[in-house]
Structure formats: structure tokens, C-alpha cells
Amino acid sequence: MTKKRQPWLPLAILGLATTAWAHVPADRIFLAFQWPDKAMPIIDGKLDEWRIVPEVYVIKPEDTHESLYSNPIDKSDLDFRGIIGYNDASDKILAATQVFDDFHERDNTDPGSCNCADDNFEFWIDGDHAGSPYVAEYGTAEGASAEERERATNSTLQWWSIAVPPVGDRDVQSGNTGQWQDDPPHFDFAWSFKGEQFGESTYYYEMSFTVWDDMDFRGPATSTPSTLEEGEIIGMNWIVSDYDGAKAQRVNADGSTTYDGYWITGGPCCDGVNASDFLLAPLEEGVFKGTAVETNTWGRIKSRFQ
């Protein structure tokens, strides 16, 4: 294990306010599990603490769709489980993901700047559910300065891609223009694996991070963190990509290979408006036995959407 500075519920939601952030799929919502202060998981790449999370929060292949080729699910090739959580007091998102792959690709052969030639786990997140674009309008406007463009990039919608083991010093790739948000206390990440490291294996990813309504690449002093409150909705794309390298099923005309599959909860990753809604759920009754935490009922939370 290496340490890094690293639900699907069908509900007929009625009366949700319409925003520029599209609901994908329109009639479903994911759940973010609430972690109380006294039961926060340790970010160590071992997912034992997450076993208490009810199955209704778990994201599985059948809860996603393959957005590149509309590939069918083949769990002998790729299988995964993921959970999104949050902590109200710290306003942190927490995430745990395990991915079985019959061939774990990690050689960073892509000539580009991202982890696009490797198996990875990534997410795009809009903490205030404002329908935020990848680059704010003022950053692409005619006559915008280089600083204005840099200021706009991922300011209201952040992106991370996790690919391990590290190649060089790179295991976390973010599309965010500042690098400070990839370090503690704003971001913490750990991973582990079982099986053959670069063959058939299961990888475990665990992370905690701050979400930003307005992230300034110059630093946290001029940035505005999102406030994560029970009952609110955030926008997110949760993604697992499969890249099988030399054994890839997808070969381009020039002989290069590309993703075998790109499994996503929402719509296409880069248009900035087609993501899934994640409801910040109440504390679960009976889950945190022995901890002094307040609990709320599903009846209370559902009544807000009827």
C-alpha cells in the first residue's frame, strides 16, 4: 500500500428545482453517505470501515453506462463498487472505490498530459449544483487575459483522475489550475491492491477532499469552499475507465489503442452539464452503534422532495 498526498437509488423525485445542471438519468438520484465526526474512516487505502455502509449507497456497473461505445457489461473483464460519502462538519467529500480488472494497465504511454492511457478512477464535481461549466464563461470570452483564463479553469467545477501505481511522481492528475488543492488538508488519498499488480487484480482507492464553489488557483485564501449540508444536492460524474493496452479491443487507424470502456454515472465527462445528482443523505439509523450521533429518518428527508 502506498500513501498519497489521495448510490444508486431509483427515486421518483418530484418538485426538484431545475438548474442548468442536467439530471442524468433524469428519474434517478445517487446517495452520498453521511459520516459523523466520531466515525470518520481513516484514509489508508483499506476499505474495512466502509463495510457498514448500506448497499443502497453502492455504485455498481449496472448503475452506470459505458459512454464511449455503449459496451455491454462484462464483469469478467471489469467489475467495480464505489461509495460517495461526506462529512457535514468538515464539508469534505469522502470516496471509496474497488475495481477488479483482468489486466491492470499502468505504463503512462499516452503522449498527452493526463492519465488517459492507463486504468484510472476519476470524478468531476460541482459542489453548489450550479450547472457550472468546465471553464467559466469569462475565461473563454474574447479578449480574456491569460490570467483570467487560468482563473476560470475548474474554478466552479473540479476534476481529478487517479492512476496508480505512480509513474514518476504522478498518480493524481487534476484538471485544476492550482496545485495546492491536491495536497493536505484539502486532499488526502491512499490506495492498495490484491492480485498481480500489472495483471489480474483488485485495486482499492480511498480519498477525502474539499469541494469548491469558487476555486482560485492562487490559493485557499481567495477561494470559497462548498458547504455540504444534509438534504442538499451536488452534481458529480463518477467514472471508472478500463484501458487494456496491448490486449485492447479498441485499435485506432494509426495502430494506437484507446479505452476499452469508460463507465460513468452521468453524461459525457467534458461538456460540464450532464452529470448525476447526489443527495447528501441523513445519518442512517442503527449503522453507527456505540457512537453518540444524532440520527434522522428517511421520512424526514424524502418529505422535502414531495
C-alpha atoms as a printed R data frame, in Angstrom:
    type eleno elety resid chain resno       x       y       z
1   ATOM     1    CA   MET     A     1   0.000   0.000   0.000
2   ATOM     2    CA   THR     A     2   1.263   3.435  -0.904
3   ATOM     3    CA   LYS     A     3   0.033   6.626   0.766
4   ATOM     4    CA   LYS     A     4  -0.631   9.681  -1.375
5   ATOM     5    CA   ARG     A     5  -0.991  13.328  -0.553
6   ATOM     6    CA   GLN     A     6  -5.345  10.609  -2.475
7   ATOM     7    CA   PRO     A     7 -25.856   5.137  -4.506
8   ATOM     8    CA   TRP     A     8 -27.710   4.260  -6.600
9   ATOM     9    CA   LEU     A     9 -31.366   4.608  -5.567
10  ATOM    10    CA   PRO     A    10 -34.254   4.756  -8.006
11  ATOM    11    CA   LEU     A    11 -36.457   7.537  -6.637
12  ATOM    12    CA   ALA     A    12 -39.266   9.359  -8.371
13  ATOM    13    CA   ILE     A    13 -38.218  12.814  -7.249
14  ATOM    14    CA   LEU     A    14 -40.999  15.344  -7.599
15  ATOM    15    CA   GLY     A    15 -40.662  19.087  -7.448
16  ATOM    16    CA   LEU     A    16 -36.877  19.374  -7.794
17  ATOM    17    CA   ALA     A    17 -35.769  22.836  -8.815
18  ATOM    18    CA   THR     A    18 -34.496  22.917 -12.369
19  ATOM    19    CA   THR     A    19 -30.929  24.143 -12.871
20  ATOM    20    CA   ALA     A    20 -28.525  24.207 -15.775
21  ATOM    21    CA   TRP     A    21 -27.070  21.020 -14.358
22  ATOM    22    CA   ALA     A    22 -28.948  18.253 -16.112
23  ATOM    23    CA   HIS     A    23 -30.130  15.210 -14.184
24  ATOM    24    CA   VAL     A    24 -28.598  12.127 -15.810
25  ATOM    25    CA   PRO     A    25 -30.523   9.883 -15.761
26  ATOM    26    CA   ALA     A    26 -33.436  12.246 -15.237
27  ATOM    27    CA   ASP     A    27 -35.541   9.999 -12.982
28  ATOM    28    CA   ARG     A    28 -32.831   8.732 -10.625
29  ATOM    29    CA   ILE     A    29 -30.618  10.067  -7.902
30  ATOM    30    CA   PHE     A    30 -27.495   8.767  -6.198
31  ATOM    31    CA   LEU     A    31 -26.898   8.966  -2.472
32  ATOM    32    CA   ALA     A    32 -23.892  10.301  -0.581
33  ATOM    33    CA   PHE     A    33 -23.452   8.527   2.760
34  ATOM    34    CA   GLN     A    34 -23.077  10.778   5.800
35  ATOM    35    CA   TRP     A    35 -20.086  10.129   8.050
36  ATOM    36    CA   PRO     A    36 -20.355  11.651  11.559
37  ATOM    37    CA   ASP     A    37 -17.294  13.231  13.169
38  ATOM    38    CA   LYS     A    38 -16.798  10.351  15.616
39  ATOM    39    CA   ALA     A    39 -16.806   7.630  12.961
40  ATOM    40    CA   MET     A    40 -14.778   9.091  10.097
41  ATOM    41    CA   PRO     A    41 -12.864   6.488   8.062
42  ATOM    42    CA   ILE     A    42  -9.070   6.630   8.063
43  ATOM    43    CA   ILE     A    43  -7.734   7.370   4.587
44  ATOM    44    CA   ASP     A    44  -5.334   4.434   4.256
45  ATOM    45    CA   GLY     A    45  -6.473   2.568   1.143
46  ATOM    46    CA   LYS     A    46  -8.112  -0.148   3.244
47  ATOM    47    CA   LEU     A    47 -11.867  -0.079   2.957
48  ATOM    48    CA   ASP     A    48 -12.857  -2.041   6.067
49  ATOM    49    CA   GLU     A    49 -14.705   0.913   7.644
50  ATOM    50    CA   TRP     A    50 -16.916   1.172   4.571
51  ATOM    51    CA   ARG     A    51 -18.490  -2.244   5.176
52  ATOM    52    CA   ILE     A    52 -21.109  -0.613   7.421
53  ATOM    53    CA   VAL     A    53 -22.471   1.433   4.511
54  ATOM    54    CA   PRO     A    54 -25.834   0.045   3.342
55  ATOM    55    CA   GLU     A    55 -25.944  -1.490  -0.117
56  ATOM    56    CA   VAL     A    56 -28.299   1.204  -1.389
57  ATOM    57    CA   TYR     A    57 -25.333   3.610  -1.488
58  ATOM    58    CA   VAL     A    58 -23.112   1.338  -3.573
59  ATOM    59    CA   ILE     A    59 -22.432   2.218  -7.214
60  ATOM    60    CA   LYS     A    60 -22.027  -0.859  -9.428
61  ATOM    61    CA   PRO     A    61 -21.534  -1.344 -13.194
62  ATOM    62    CA   GLU     A    62 -25.252  -1.722 -13.787
63  ATOM    63    CA   ASP     A    63 -25.748   1.683 -12.169
64  ATOM    64    CA   THR     A    64 -23.543   3.347 -14.795
65  ATOM    65    CA   HIS     A    65 -23.317   3.366 -18.567
66  ATOM    66    CA   GLU     A    66 -20.393   2.998 -20.948
67  ATOM    67    CA   SER     A    67 -20.244   6.387 -22.628
68  ATOM    68    CA   LEU     A    68 -17.761   5.804 -25.466
69  ATOM    69    CA   TYR     A    69 -19.004   2.724 -27.315
70  ATOM    70    CA   SER     A    70 -22.120   1.658 -25.373
71  ATOM    71    CA   ASN     A    71 -20.290  -1.538 -24.443
72  ATOM    72    CA   PRO     A    72 -22.250  -4.190 -22.539
73  ATOM    73    CA   ILE     A    73 -21.172  -5.066 -19.019
74  ATOM    74    CA   ASP     A    74 -18.623  -7.897 -18.818
75  ATOM    75    CA   LYS     A    75 -17.713  -8.395 -15.170
76  ATOM    76    CA   SER     A    76 -15.023 -10.927 -16.047
77  ATOM    77    CA   ASP     A    77 -13.178  -8.047 -17.724
78  ATOM    78    CA   LEU     A    78 -14.044  -5.224 -15.308
79  ATOM    79    CA   ASP     A    79 -16.109  -5.020 -12.155
80  ATOM    80    CA   PHE     A    80 -16.326  -2.291  -9.546
81  ATOM    81    CA   ARG     A    81 -18.047  -0.950  -6.459
82  ATOM    82    CA   GLY     A    82 -17.952   2.636  -5.273
83  ATOM    83    CA   ILE     A    83 -19.369   4.753  -2.472
84  ATOM    84    CA   ILE     A    84 -19.516   8.517  -2.157
85  ATOM    85    CA   GLY     A    85 -19.702   9.906   1.368
86  ATOM    86    CA   TYR     A    86 -19.489  13.269   3.061
87  ATOM    87    CA   ASN     A    87 -18.947  14.875   6.454
88  ATOM    88    CA   ASP     A    88 -21.156  17.797   7.355
89  ATOM    89    CA   ALA     A    89 -18.803  19.436   9.883
90  ATOM    90    CA   SER     A    90 -15.685  19.474   7.714
91  ATOM    91    CA   ASP     A    91 -17.526  19.924   4.396
92  ATOM    92    CA   LYS     A    92 -15.412  17.109   2.957
93  ATOM    93    CA   ILE     A    93 -16.400  14.554   0.340
94  ATOM    94    CA   LEU     A    94 -15.126  11.042   1.049
95  ATOM    95    CA   ALA     A    95 -14.953   8.300  -1.554
96  ATOM    96    CA   ALA     A    96 -14.108   4.603  -1.613
97  ATOM    97    CA   THR     A    97 -13.823   2.523  -4.777
98  ATOM    98    CA   GLN     A    98 -12.699  -1.009  -5.526
99  ATOM    99    CA   VAL     A    99 -12.034  -2.115  -9.098
100 ATOM   100    CA   PHE     A   100 -11.440  -5.646 -10.336
101 ATOM   101    CA   ASP     A   101  -9.697  -5.716 -13.708
102 ATOM   102    CA   ASP     A   102  -8.431  -8.705 -15.652
103 ATOM   103    CA   PHE     A   103  -5.490  -6.564 -16.803
104 ATOM   104    CA   HIS     A   104  -4.306  -3.526 -14.844
105 ATOM   105    CA   GLU     A   105  -2.663  -1.129 -17.296
106 ATOM   106    CA   ARG     A   106  -0.298   1.495 -15.922
107 ATOM   107    CA   ASP     A   107   2.624   2.444 -18.159
108 ATOM   108    CA   ASN     A   108   1.785   6.074 -18.960
109 ATOM   109    CA   THR     A   109   2.426   5.617 -22.684
110 ATOM   110    CA   ASP     A   110  -0.010   8.339 -23.713
111 ATOM   111    CA   PRO     A   111   1.937  11.282 -25.158
112 ATOM   112    CA   GLY     A   112  -0.664  13.626 -23.687
113 ATOM   113    CA   SER     A   113  -0.576  15.248 -20.274
114 ATOM   114    CA   CYS     A   114  -3.214  13.179 -18.496
115 ATOM   115    CA   ASN     A   115  -3.590   9.574 -17.335
116 ATOM   116    CA   CYS     A   116  -5.530   8.707 -20.482
117 ATOM   117    CA   ALA     A   117  -3.509   5.615 -21.412
118 ATOM   118    CA   ASP     A   118  -3.998   3.930 -18.058
119 ATOM   119    CA   ASP     A   119  -6.698   2.384 -15.953
120 ATOM   120    CA   ASN     A   120  -7.960   5.114 -13.710
121 ATOM   121    CA   PHE     A   121 -10.711   6.333 -11.438
122 ATOM   122    CA   GLU     A   122 -11.892   9.900 -11.804
123 ATOM   123    CA   PHE     A   123 -14.630  12.290 -10.869
124 ATOM   124    CA   TRP     A   124 -15.963  15.722 -11.759
125 ATOM   125    CA   ILE     A   125 -17.799  17.608  -9.049
126 ATOM   126    CA   ASP     A   126 -19.936  20.739  -8.792
127 ATOM   127    CA   GLY     A   127 -20.418  21.363  -5.082
128 ATOM   128    CA   ASP     A   128 -23.100  24.047  -5.266
129 ATOM   129    CA   HIS     A   129 -25.038  22.287  -8.053
130 ATOM   130    CA   ALA     A   130 -24.958  25.447 -10.117
131 ATOM   131    CA   GLY     A   131 -24.600  23.782 -13.505
132 ATOM   132    CA   SER     A   132 -21.040  25.006 -13.641
133 ATOM   133    CA   PRO     A   133 -19.136  24.694 -16.909
134 ATOM   134    CA   TYR     A   134 -15.658  23.229 -17.259
135 ATOM   135    CA   VAL     A   135 -14.341  26.731 -17.940
136 ATOM   136    CA   ALA     A   136 -16.364  29.713 -16.764
137 ATOM   137    CA   GLU     A   137 -17.673  31.990 -19.492
138 ATOM   138    CA   TYR     A   138 -15.488  34.904 -18.533
139 ATOM   139    CA   GLY     A   139 -12.441  32.721 -19.094
140 ATOM   140    CA   THR     A   140 -13.296  31.988 -22.697
141 ATOM   141    CA   ALA     A   141 -14.601  35.400 -23.609
142 ATOM   142    CA   GLU     A   142 -12.929  37.240 -26.460
143 ATOM   143    CA   GLY     A   143 -10.101  39.367 -25.122
144 ATOM   144    CA   ALA     A   144  -9.747  37.431 -21.844
145 ATOM   145    CA   SER     A   145  -6.216  37.581 -20.471
146 ATOM   146    CA   ALA     A   146  -4.099  34.509 -19.757
147 ATOM   147    CA   GLU     A   147  -4.646  35.048 -16.023
148 ATOM   148    CA   GLU     A   148  -8.404  35.320 -16.487
149 ATOM   149    CA   ARG     A   149  -8.437  32.064 -18.416
150 ATOM   150    CA   GLU     A   150  -6.333  30.346 -15.774
151 ATOM   151    CA   ARG     A   151  -8.544  31.788 -13.064
152 ATOM   152    CA   ALA     A   152 -11.633  30.387 -14.761
153 ATOM   153    CA   THR     A   153 -10.420  26.839 -15.417
154 ATOM   154    CA   ASN     A   154 -12.126  24.439 -12.977
155 ATOM   155    CA   SER     A   155 -12.945  27.310 -10.646
156 ATOM   156    CA   THR     A   156 -16.513  26.112 -10.119
157 ATOM   157    CA   LEU     A   157 -16.252  22.505 -11.271
158 ATOM   158    CA   GLN     A   158 -13.253  20.426 -10.223
159 ATOM   159    CA   TRP     A   159 -11.784  17.288 -11.764
160 ATOM   160    CA   TRP     A   160  -9.386  14.601 -10.573
161 ATOM   161    CA   SER     A   161  -8.021  11.438 -12.177
162 ATOM   162    CA   ILE     A   162  -6.369   8.749 -10.035
163 ATOM   163    CA   ALA     A   163  -3.970   6.284 -11.697
164 ATOM   164    CA   VAL     A   164  -1.702   4.012  -9.653
165 ATOM   165    CA   PRO     A   165   0.986   2.822  -9.112
166 ATOM   166    CA   PRO     A   166   2.731   6.180  -9.640
167 ATOM   167    CA   VAL     A   167   4.720   6.673 -12.826
168 ATOM   168    CA   GLY     A   168   7.444   9.110 -11.890
169 ATOM   169    CA   ASP     A   169   5.780  11.404  -9.383
170 ATOM   170    CA   ARG     A   170   2.351  11.233 -10.969
171 ATOM   171    CA   ASP     A   171  -0.528   9.274  -9.518
172 ATOM   172    CA   VAL     A   172  -3.060  12.055  -9.058
173 ATOM   173    CA   GLN     A   173  -3.803  14.164 -12.113
174 ATOM   174    CA   SER     A   174  -6.155  17.079 -11.741
175 ATOM   175    CA   GLY     A   175  -7.506  19.477 -14.298
176 ATOM   176    CA   ASN     A   176  -7.442  22.198 -11.686
177 ATOM   177    CA   THR     A   177  -5.059  25.033 -12.403
178 ATOM   178    CA   GLY     A   178  -3.760  25.354  -8.854
179 ATOM   179    CA   GLN     A   179  -1.813  22.504  -7.282
180 ATOM   180    CA   TRP     A   180  -2.431  23.455  -3.657
181 ATOM   181    CA   GLN     A   181  -5.883  21.831  -3.725
182 ATOM   182    CA   ASP     A   182  -4.269  18.419  -4.395
183 ATOM   183    CA   ASP     A   183  -2.430  18.473  -1.047
184 ATOM   184    CA   PRO     A   184  -3.497  18.062   2.602
185 ATOM   185    CA   PRO     A   185  -5.544  19.374   4.273
186 ATOM   186    CA   HIS     A   186  -7.624  19.856   1.113
187 ATOM   187    CA   PHE     A   187  -6.998  16.431  -0.433
188 ATOM   188    CA   ASP     A   188  -5.924  13.070   1.001
189 ATOM   189    CA   PHE     A   189  -5.599   9.846  -0.967
190 ATOM   190    CA   ALA     A   190  -4.422   6.270  -0.394
191 ATOM   191    CA   TRP     A   191  -4.587   3.016  -2.322
192 ATOM   192    CA   SER     A   192  -3.848  -0.705  -2.082
193 ATOM   193    CA   PHE     A   193  -4.293  -3.773  -4.277
194 ATOM   194    CA   LYS     A   194  -4.630  -7.553  -4.240
195 ATOM   195    CA   GLY     A   195  -3.507  -9.864  -7.018
196 ATOM   196    CA   GLU     A   196  -0.992  -9.191  -9.752
197 ATOM   197    CA   GLN     A   197  -0.068  -5.521  -9.737
198 ATOM   198    CA   PHE     A   198   0.006  -5.210 -13.530
199 ATOM   199    CA   GLY     A   199  -2.249  -8.137 -14.320
200 ATOM   200    CA   GLU     A   200  -5.473  -9.535 -12.893
201 ATOM   201    CA   SER     A   201  -6.037  -7.618  -9.691
202 ATOM   202    CA   THR     A   202  -8.380  -5.634  -7.499
203 ATOM   203    CA   TYR     A   203  -7.391  -2.075  -6.656
204 ATOM   204    CA   TYR     A   204  -8.758  -0.109  -3.706
205 ATOM   205    CA   TYR     A   205  -8.957   3.690  -3.728
206 ATOM   206    CA   GLU     A   206  -9.859   5.904  -0.775
207 ATOM   207    CA   MET     A   207  -9.885   9.681  -0.600
208 ATOM   208    CA   SER     A   208 -11.114  12.788   1.163
209 ATOM   209    CA   PHE     A   209 -11.258  16.216  -0.419
210 ATOM   210    CA   THR     A   210 -12.638  19.727  -0.193
211 ATOM   211    CA   VAL     A   211 -15.144  20.864  -2.826
212 ATOM   212    CA   TRP     A   212 -15.052  24.456  -4.006
213 ATOM   213    CA   ASP     A   213 -17.823  26.792  -5.101
214 ATOM   214    CA   ASP     A   214 -15.046  29.017  -6.411
215 ATOM   215    CA   MET     A   215 -11.509  27.664  -6.529
216 ATOM   216    CA   ASP     A   216  -8.782  30.230  -7.161
217 ATOM   217    CA   PHE     A   217  -5.531  28.744  -8.479
218 ATOM   218    CA   ARG     A   218  -3.637  31.287  -6.366
219 ATOM   219    CA   GLY     A   219  -4.640  29.631  -3.097
220 ATOM   220    CA   PRO     A   220  -7.334  28.874  -0.492
221 ATOM   221    CA   ALA     A   221  -7.354  32.401   0.945
222 ATOM   222    CA   THR     A   222  -9.148  33.666  -2.176
223 ATOM   223    CA   SER     A   223 -11.236  30.507  -2.741
224 ATOM   224    CA   THR     A   224 -14.714  29.664  -1.485
225 ATOM   225    CA   PRO     A   225 -15.323  26.105  -0.257
226 ATOM   226    CA   SER     A   226 -18.687  24.454  -0.776
227 ATOM   227    CA   THR     A   227 -20.962  23.972   2.222
228 ATOM   228    CA   LEU     A   228 -22.157  20.362   2.331
229 ATOM   229    CA   GLU     A   229 -25.438  20.194   4.212
230 ATOM   230    CA   GLU     A   230 -27.741  17.242   4.740
231 ATOM   231    CA   GLY     A   231 -30.588  17.211   2.238
232 ATOM   232    CA   GLU     A   232 -28.765  19.277  -0.368
233 ATOM   233    CA   ILE     A   233 -27.778  18.006  -3.825
234 ATOM   234    CA   ILE     A   234 -24.389  18.188  -5.507
235 ATOM   235    CA   GLY     A   235 -23.552  17.396  -9.119
236 ATOM   236    CA   MET     A   236 -20.974  14.738  -9.915
237 ATOM   237    CA   ASN     A   237 -19.651  12.432 -12.599
238 ATOM   238    CA   TRP     A   238 -18.192   9.268 -11.037
239 ATOM   239    CA   ILE     A   239 -16.063   7.369 -13.552
240 ATOM   240    CA   VAL     A   240 -14.099   4.125 -13.902
241 ATOM   241    CA   SER     A   241 -12.095   3.703 -17.087
242 ATOM   242    CA   ASP     A   242 -10.652   0.475 -18.488
243 ATOM   243    CA   TYR     A   243  -7.568   0.539 -20.688
244 ATOM   244    CA   ASP     A   244  -6.171  -2.856 -21.653
245 ATOM   245    CA   GLY     A   245  -3.107  -1.705 -23.574
246 ATOM   246    CA   ALA     A   246  -1.631  -4.393 -25.812
247 ATOM   247    CA   LYS     A   247  -4.720  -6.570 -25.419
248 ATOM   248    CA   ALA     A   248  -7.097  -3.676 -26.049
249 ATOM   249    CA   GLN     A   249 -10.179  -4.363 -28.085
250 ATOM   250    CA   ARG     A   250 -10.111  -0.838 -29.479
251 ATOM   251    CA   VAL     A   251  -7.396  -0.030 -32.022
252 ATOM   252    CA   ASN     A   252  -7.288   3.267 -33.914
253 ATOM   253    CA   ALA     A   253  -6.476   3.645 -37.595
254 ATOM   254    CA   ASP     A   254  -2.888   4.622 -36.743
255 ATOM   255    CA   GLY     A   255  -2.417   1.456 -34.684
256 ATOM   256    CA   SER     A   256  -2.660   3.146 -31.305
257 ATOM   257    CA   THR     A   257  -5.011   1.751 -28.680
258 ATOM   258    CA   THR     A   258  -7.650   3.508 -26.662
259 ATOM   259    CA   TYR     A   259 -10.050   2.864 -23.816
260 ATOM   260    CA   ASP     A   260 -11.970  -0.404 -23.841
261 ATOM   261    CA   GLY     A   261 -14.631   1.241 -21.750
262 ATOM   262    CA   TYR     A   262 -15.436   4.444 -19.886
263 ATOM   263    CA   TRP     A   263 -18.067   3.741 -17.241
264 ATOM   264    CA   ILE     A   264 -19.795   6.833 -15.910
265 ATOM   265    CA   THR     A   265 -22.754   7.758 -13.715
266 ATOM   266    CA   GLY     A   266 -23.696  10.814 -15.741
267 ATOM   267    CA   GLY     A   267 -23.295  12.102 -19.260
268 ATOM   268    CA   PRO     A   268 -20.177  12.815 -21.330
269 ATOM   269    CA   CYS     A   269 -17.402  13.907 -18.989
270 ATOM   270    CA   CYS     A   270 -16.269  17.115 -20.621
271 ATOM   271    CA   ASP     A   271 -19.342  19.151 -21.510
272 ATOM   272    CA   GLY     A   272 -19.813  20.239 -17.907
273 ATOM   273    CA   VAL     A   273 -23.590  19.975 -17.717
274 ATOM   274    CA   ASN     A   274 -24.590  16.305 -17.900
275 ATOM   275    CA   ALA     A   275 -23.736  14.818 -14.525
276 ATOM   276    CA   SER     A   276 -25.632  12.885 -11.899
277 ATOM   277    CA   ASP     A   277 -27.315  14.324  -8.844
278 ATOM   278    CA   PHE     A   278 -26.023  13.103  -5.486
279 ATOM   279    CA   LEU     A   279 -28.232  13.680  -2.463
280 ATOM   280    CA   LEU     A   280 -26.372  14.364   0.789
281 ATOM   281    CA   ALA     A   281 -28.216  11.817   2.878
282 ATOM   282    CA   PRO     A   282 -29.120  11.912   6.584
283 ATOM   283    CA   LEU     A   283 -27.385   9.749   9.169
284 ATOM   284    CA   GLU     A   284 -28.549   6.154   8.991
285 ATOM   285    CA   GLU     A   285 -30.446   4.619  11.919
286 ATOM   286    CA   GLY     A   286 -28.591   1.750  13.596
287 ATOM   287    CA   VAL     A   287 -25.445   1.959  11.467
288 ATOM   288    CA   PHE     A   288 -23.213   3.723  13.979
289 ATOM   289    CA   LYS     A   289 -23.779   1.584  17.042
290 ATOM   290    CA   GLY     A   290 -21.793   2.728  20.026
291 ATOM   291    CA   THR     A   291 -21.281   6.248  18.716
292 ATOM   292    CA   ALA     A   292 -23.003   9.286  20.164
293 ATOM   293    CA   VAL     A   293 -24.550  10.574  16.961
294 ATOM   294    CA   GLU     A   294 -27.916  12.036  16.148
295 ATOM   295    CA   THR     A   295 -29.973  10.205  13.514
296 ATOM   296    CA   ASN     A   296 -32.685  11.273  11.135
297 ATOM   297    CA   THR     A   297 -35.291   9.284   9.323
298 ATOM   298    CA   TRP     A   298 -35.733   8.773   5.592
299 ATOM   299    CA   GLY     A   299 -39.261  10.056   6.033
300 ATOM   300    CA   ARG     A   300 -37.902  13.444   7.027
301 ATOM   301    CA   ILE     A   301 -35.527  13.732   4.103
302 ATOM   302    CA   LYS     A   302 -37.967  12.428   1.496
303 ATOM   303    CA   SER     A   303 -40.667  14.853   2.614
304 ATOM   304    CA   ARG     A   304 -38.534  17.694   1.260
305 ATOM   305    CA   PHE     A   305 -38.963  16.318  -2.273
306 ATOM   306    CA   GLN     A   306 -42.691  15.658  -2.309
